[in-house]
Amino acid sequence: MFNNRFNLFNCSLILLLFTLIGIVHAETLTIYSGRSKSLVEPIIKQFEEKSGIQVEVSYGNTTQLAAALLTEGAKSPASLFWAQDAGALGAVSKKAMFEKLPESILTKVPSGFRDADGFWVATSGRARVLAYSPERVKMEELPQSIFDLTQPMWKGRVGWAPTNASFQAFVTSLRVQVGEERTEEWLRDMKANGAKKYAKNTPIIEALAAGEIDLGLPNHYYLLRFKSKDSNFPVEQTFFQTSDSGNLVNIAGVGVLKSSKNKEAALKFVEFLLSAKAQQYFTSDVFEYPAIEGVTPHANLLPLSELLQLAPTFNLNSMDDLDGTVELLRRAEIL
């Protein structure tokens, strides 16, 4: 009996030892996420359950996280950078900190939704739109270009959010597309035409409904959040004419760091983000555009192919000079 108890004790001890070894060696993936916790935590938990890989996330402002990565260099604990916009990905990519992604991942998305050199890939799309009050603006009156907003008929009727990151990303894209001089001229003309400032996108939508303004420049998904709660919410949105600079399609995207000690798990995470299940979540629950074809977009979103036809064509990596944009906004006395 003593021997039996001794053997049972030894077996239990061995099982405990193997369990502890498993815990110590369990895969852990560290992500720097510029995407907010409320939006992406559900999909991260799904990945953990499916893969058995533990994920540790440092949430923060996309620009600040990019700056942290540039400071940390090869000593960064992060394996992945999940950014809110292409500019931040471009800034990190420019410093050669990303591992080149395999073709099997890159070819899942359209060419406009990935780095031309293969160092990052989009996980979803975010479009700039023209929001408007259908009660106070007729369809035939809607401006066809972002540059039409400086016309006298729109004086005091347009809302924007100059301190908001998505607006500043748009201004950065404008600098790339039409140059510094024309961008500054547009900013000054908008100010002279009485454009009303709001802290971020949601107040723009609320101001349209309240009658404070008649046109606004938000990202597309803010109105959809209101519409999901009230289908009769009195605001609509549209795009400018095809290829207009105002139709910026920015992306949320991800890159794997060269310094990662767990690249295999990092690639598994990227593949999961581009799976049909994850992409359906981004469009159905977050109201963003899917990054891959074959996913049913939200009922109020265009098919991805149509969206990309409307967007201006340029290298999203070139949107990496946010400091220059902030300097320009200050020079134009917008900030």
C-alpha positions in Angstrom: 0.0 0.0 0.0 2.9 2.3 0.9 4.4 1.7 -2.6 1.1 2.5 -4.2 0.8 5.7 -2.3 4.4 6.6 -3.1 3.8 5.9 -6.8 0.6 8.0 -6.9 2.5 10.8 -5.2 5.3 10.6 -7.8 2.8 10.6 -10.6 1.0 13.6 -9.2 4.4 15.4 -8.8 5.4 14.6 -12.3 2.0 15.8 -13.7 2.4 19.0 -11.7 5.9 19.5 -13.0 4.8 19.1 -16.6 1.9 21.5 -16.0 4.3 24.1 -14.7 6.7 23.6 -17.6 3.7 24.0 -19.9 2.8 27.3 -18.3 6.3 28.6 -18.4 6.7 27.7 -22.1 3.1 28.6 -23.2 3.2 30.9 -26.2 2.6 34.6 -25.3 2.1 37.2 -27.9 2.6 40.9 -27.1 0.8 43.4 -29.2 1.0 47.2 -29.2 -2.5 48.3 -30.2 -3.6 51.7 -31.4 -7.0 50.2 -31.8 -9.3 50.8 -28.7 -9.9 48.0 -26.3 -13.6 48.1 -26.7 -13.4 47.5 -30.4 -10.8 44.7 -30.6 -10.8 42.8 -27.3 -13.6 40.5 -28.5 -11.7 39.4 -31.5 -8.5 39.0 -29.5 -10.3 36.7 -27.1 -11.6 34.6 -30.0 -8.0 34.2 -31.3 -6.8 33.1 -27.8 -9.6 30.5 -27.6 -8.9 29.2 -31.1 -5.1 29.1 -31.0 -4.3 28.5 -27.3 -1.9 31.4 -27.6 -2.0 33.9 -24.7 -2.1 37.6 -25.9 -0.9 40.5 -23.9 -2.0 43.9 -25.2 -0.6 47.4 -24.6 -3.3 49.8 -25.7 -2.6 53.4 -26.5 -2.7 56.3 -29.0 -1.4 55.0 -32.4 1.1 57.8 -32.9 2.4 57.5 -29.3 2.9 53.7 -29.7 4.7 54.2 -33.0 7.0 56.7 -31.2 7.6 54.2 -28.4 8.6 51.5 -30.9 11.0 53.8 -32.6 12.6 54.6 -29.2 12.7 51.0 -28.0 14.0 49.6 -31.3 15.1 46.0 -31.1 14.6 45.9 -27.3 10.8 46.3 -27.7 8.8 43.6 -26.0 6.2 43.8 -28.8 5.8 41.3 -31.6 3.1 43.1 -33.4 2.0 46.7 -34.0 -1.7 47.1 -34.7 -2.2 50.7 -35.8 -5.2 52.9 -36.3 -3.9 54.4 -39.5 -1.4 53.9 -42.3 0.8 56.9 -41.4 2.0 55.3 -38.2 2.7 52.0 -40.0 4.6 54.0 -42.6 6.7 55.7 -39.9 7.7 52.3 -38.3 8.2 50.7 -41.7 10.5 53.6 -42.8 12.9 52.6 -40.0 13.0 49.0 -41.3 11.5 47.6 -38.1 8.9 45.3 -39.8 9.5 41.7 -41.0 8.3 41.2 -44.6 5.0 39.3 -44.6 4.6 36.1 -46.7 2.8 36.4 -50.0 0.1 34.0 -48.6 -1.0 36.9 -46.3 -0.3 39.8 -48.6 -2.4 38.5 -51.5 -5.5 38.2 -49.3 -6.1 41.9 -49.6 -6.3 44.3 -52.5 -3.0 46.1 -53.5 -4.2 49.4 -52.1 -4.7 47.7 -48.7 -1.1 46.6 -48.2 2.4 48.0 -48.1 3.9 48.0 -51.6 7.0 46.3 -50.2 5.0 43.8 -48.1 5.9 45.1 -44.6 2.3 45.6 -43.3 -1.2 44.7 -44.3 -4.6 46.3 -43.6 -7.1 44.7 -41.3 -10.0 46.9 -42.1 -10.9 50.1 -44.0 -12.0 53.5 -42.7 -13.4 56.0 -45.2 -13.7 59.8 -44.9 -17.2 60.9 -46.0 -19.4 64.0 -46.4 -22.1 63.8 -43.8 -25.1 66.1 -44.3 -28.6 67.1 -43.2 -31.1 65.8 -45.8 -33.7 68.3 -44.4 -31.5 71.3 -45.1 -29.3 70.3 -48.1 -30.8 69.0 -51.3 -29.0 66.2 -53.2 -28.3 68.4 -56.2 -26.7 71.0 -53.9 -24.1 68.6 -52.4 -20.5 69.6 -53.1 -18.6 67.4 -55.6 -15.2 68.1 -54.1 -13.6 68.7 -50.7 -12.4 72.0 -52.2 -16.0 73.1 -52.9 -16.6 73.5 -49.2 -14.9 76.9 -49.3 -17.6 78.4 -51.5 -19.7 81.2 -50.0 -22.9 79.1 -50.0 -21.3 76.9 -47.2 -20.2 79.8 -45.0 -20.7 78.8 -41.3 -22.5 75.5 -42.4 -19.6 73.0 -42.2 -18.2 71.1 -39.2 -14.7 69.6 -38.8 -12.5 68.3 -36.0 -9.0 69.7 -36.5 -7.6 68.2 -33.3 -8.8 64.7 -34.1 -6.3 62.1 -35.3 -8.5 60.9 -38.2 -8.8 64.5 -39.5 -5.1 65.1 -39.2 -4.4 61.9 -41.1 -6.7 63.3 -43.8 -4.7 66.5 -43.9 -1.5 64.5 -44.1 -2.9 62.7 -47.2 -4.0 66.0 -48.7 -0.4 67.3 -48.4 0.8 64.2 -50.2 -1.8 64.5 -52.9 -2.0 68.2 -53.7 1.1 69.7 -52.0 1.8 71.9 -49.0 0.8 75.2 -50.5 -2.7 74.1 -51.8 -3.4 72.3 -48.5 -2.6 75.4 -46.5 -4.7 77.5 -48.8 -7.7 75.1 -48.3 -7.3 75.2 -44.5 -7.1 79.0 -44.4 -10.1 79.3 -46.8 -12.1 76.8 -44.6 -11.4 78.9 -41.5 -12.3 82.1 -43.3 -15.5 80.5 -44.5 -16.6 79.9 -40.8 -16.0 76.1 -40.5 -17.1 75.1 -37.0 -14.7 73.2 -34.8 -15.6 70.1 -32.9 -13.4 67.9 -30.6 -14.0 64.7 -32.5 -16.3 62.9 -35.0 -19.3 62.0 -32.8 -20.1 65.7 -31.9 -20.1 66.5 -35.7 -22.9 63.9 -36.2 -24.8 65.3 -33.2 -24.4 68.9 -34.4 -25.9 67.9 -37.8 -28.9 66.3 -36.1 -29.3 69.4 -33.9 -29.2 71.9 -36.8 -26.0 73.6 -35.8 -24.3 72.7 -39.1 -25.5 71.3 -42.5 -22.3 69.5 -43.6 -19.6 67.6 -41.7 -16.3 65.8 -42.3 -16.2 62.6 -40.2 -15.2 59.0 -40.7 -18.0 56.8 -42.1 -18.7 54.6 -39.1 -19.8 57.2 -36.7 -23.1 57.8 -38.4 -23.7 54.0 -38.7 -23.4 53.7 -34.9 -26.3 56.2 -34.5 -28.3 54.5 -37.3 -27.9 51.2 -35.6 -29.8 52.6 -32.6 -32.2 54.8 -34.6 -32.8 54.0 -38.3 -34.6 57.4 -38.6 -31.7 59.4 -37.2 -31.9 62.6 -39.4 -28.4 62.6 -40.9 -27.1 61.0 -44.1 -23.6 60.7 -45.7 -22.1 60.4 -49.1 -18.8 60.6 -51.0 -17.4 63.3 -53.2 -16.8 62.7 -56.9 -14.7 59.7 -57.9 -11.0 60.0 -56.9 -11.5 63.3 -55.0 -9.0 63.9 -52.2 -11.9 64.1 -49.7 -12.6 60.4 -50.3 -9.6 59.2 -48.3 -9.8 55.5 -47.5 -7.4 55.0 -44.6 -6.8 51.7 -43.0 -6.3 50.0 -39.6 -3.4 47.6 -40.2 -0.7 45.4 -38.6 3.0 44.7 -39.0 5.2 42.0 -37.4 8.3 43.4 -35.8 11.7 42.1 -36.8 12.7 42.0 -33.2 9.8 39.7 -32.3 10.8 36.5 -30.4 7.5 34.9 -31.4 7.1 35.5 -35.1 5.2 32.3 -35.7 2.5 33.2 -33.3 2.5 36.8 -34.7 1.8 35.5 -38.2 -1.0 33.3 -36.9 -2.6 36.4 -35.4 -2.3 38.3 -38.7 -3.8 35.3 -40.6 -6.7 35.2 -38.1 -7.4 38.9 -38.5 -7.8 38.3 -42.2 -10.0 35.3 -41.8 -13.6 35.5 -42.9 -14.8 35.3 -39.2 -12.7 38.2 -38.0 -13.5 40.3 -41.1 -17.2 39.7 -40.6 -16.8 41.0 -37.1 -15.1 44.2 -38.2 -17.9 45.0 -40.7 -20.9 43.7 -38.8 -20.0 44.9 -35.3 -17.5 47.7 -35.8 -19.1 49.0 -39.0 -15.7 49.2 -40.8 -14.9 48.0 -44.4 -13.6 44.4 -44.6 -10.0 44.1 -45.9 -10.7 41.0 -48.0 -13.2 40.2 -50.7 -16.0 37.7 -50.1 -17.2 39.1 -46.8 -20.7 40.5 -46.7 -20.3 44.2 -45.8 -22.7 45.9 -43.5 -26.0 46.8 -45.3 -25.1 50.5 -45.2 -21.6 50.0 -46.7 -20.5 49.8 -50.3 -18.8 46.7 -51.5 -15.0 47.0 -51.1 -14.3 47.1 -54.8 -16.7 50.1 -55.3 -15.2 51.9 -52.3 -11.7 51.6 -53.7 -12.9 53.0 -57.1 -14.1 56.1 -55.3 -10.8 56.6 -53.3 -7.9 58.7 -54.5 -4.9 56.7 -55.5 -1.6 57.2 -53.7 0.9 55.4 -51.4 -0.6 55.2 -47.9 2.9 54.8 -46.5 3.6 58.4 -47.5 1.2 59.5 -44.8 3.9 59.3 -42.1 4.7 63.0 -41.5 2.1 63.8 -38.8 4.5 66.3 -37.2 4.5 68.3 -40.5 0.7 68.2 -40.5 0.5 69.6 -36.9 3.0 72.3 -37.8 0.9 73.2 -40.9 -2.3 73.3 -38.9 -0.7 75.7 -36.4 0.8 77.8 -39.2 -2.7 78.1 -40.7 -4.0 79.0 -37.2 -6.4 76.1 -37.2 -5.0 74.7 -33.9 
